[in-house]
Amino acid sequence: MVVAFEDHQCGHCRSYRHVLQIAWRQLGWAVDTARVDASELPCVADRFQIVGFPTLLVFSRGDVILRSAGIRAPRDFTTRMASLLAG
């Protein structure tokens, strides 16, 4: 499961959605990304210690296996995901 923590006023968050679409396409995945507006649900952001936006969390079996804060190029993100899945 993938969760993107955003703020509705964050322009970087909106542009990051496009980066994720490219990354999923490069990985050959059809991934739905849940979005949490941290300004509307601060208790959820606090629970996962989100301090900046956008922050992406990837979960496996209930555990966070990847935390990616800030904007990354699609290639950087897909490289991190591919190495995580291979290892």
C-alpha positions in Angstrom: 0.0 0.0 0.0 1.2 3.5 -0.8 0.1 6.6 1.1 1.0 10.1 0.1 0.8 12.7 2.8 0.0 16.1 1.3 -1.3 19.5 2.2 -4.1 20.9 0.1 -2.2 24.2 -0.3 1.1 22.6 -1.4 2.0 23.1 -5.0 4.8 20.6 -4.8 2.3 17.9 -3.6 0.2 18.4 -6.8 3.2 18.2 -9.0 4.4 15.0 -7.2 1.3 13.2 -8.3 2.6 13.3 -11.8 6.0 12.0 -10.7 4.4 9.0 -9.0 2.4 8.2 -12.2 5.6 8.2 -14.2 7.3 6.0 -11.6 4.5 3.5 -11.5 4.5 3.3 -15.3 8.3 2.7 -15.3 7.9 -0.1 -12.8 5.0 -1.6 -14.7 2.7 -1.2 -11.7 -0.9 -0.2 -11.5 -0.8 1.3 -8.0 -3.5 3.3 -6.3 -2.0 5.8 -4.0 -4.1 6.9 -1.0 -3.8 10.5 -0.3 -4.0 12.0 3.2 -4.5 15.7 3.5 -2.4 16.4 6.6 -4.0 19.8 7.2 -7.4 18.0 7.6 -6.1 14.9 9.4 -3.1 16.1 11.5 -3.5 13.2 13.9 -2.7 10.7 11.1 0.3 12.8 10.0 1.5 13.0 13.7 1.1 9.2 14.1 3.6 8.6 11.2 5.8 11.6 12.2 5.2 13.5 8.9 7.0 16.8 9.1 7.2 17.9 5.5 5.1 17.6 2.3 4.9 15.7 0.2 5.9 12.6 2.1 5.3 9.1 0.6 5.1 6.0 2.8 5.1 2.5 1.3 3.7 -0.2 3.5 4.1 -4.0 3.5 2.2 -6.1 5.9 1.5 -3.0 8.0 5.1 -1.9 8.3 6.6 1.2 6.6 9.2 -0.1 4.3 10.0 3.1 2.4 9.7 6.7 3.5 10.4 9.3 0.8 10.1 13.0 1.7 10.2 15.8 -0.8 10.1 15.7 -4.6 12.3 13.2 -6.3 12.7 12.5 -10.0 10.8 9.5 -11.2 14.0 7.6 -12.0 15.4 8.1 -8.5 12.2 6.9 -7.0 11.9 3.8 -9.3 15.5 2.9 -8.5 14.8 3.0 -4.8 11.7 0.9 -5.2 13.3 -1.6 -7.4 16.3 -2.1 -5.0 13.9 -2.4 -2.1 11.9 -5.1 -3.8 14.9 -7.0 -5.0 16.5 -7.1 -1.6 
